[in-house]
Amino acid sequence: MKYVRDNLPRHMVPCFLCKWDFQFGPHIYAGRGVAAWGIRICRPCVESNWDGIVTSSHPELMSYLRDRGVEIRLNSKGWLPIPQ
């Protein structure tokens, strides 16, 4: 575990899309949870996919969502919007 300036342990989690670890507390949240999907995504992945995720680039996400019974609705570009 790494420590921030006030000696609280950082909580690091992997991004579901890029697999890089990012800080998810305390005080710093470098990504967000997607409750509807049950995953966490880092800020760079959220920002680079603001208009939707190209599903062919993330087959593991599509498989994960299907296994969870999540309804997959693509936008007009054929990409998967990230729920709020």
Secondary structure by P-SEA (a helix, b strand, c coil): cccccccccccccccccccbbbbcccccccccccccccccccaaaaaaacccccccccaaaaaaaaaaccccccccccbbbbcc
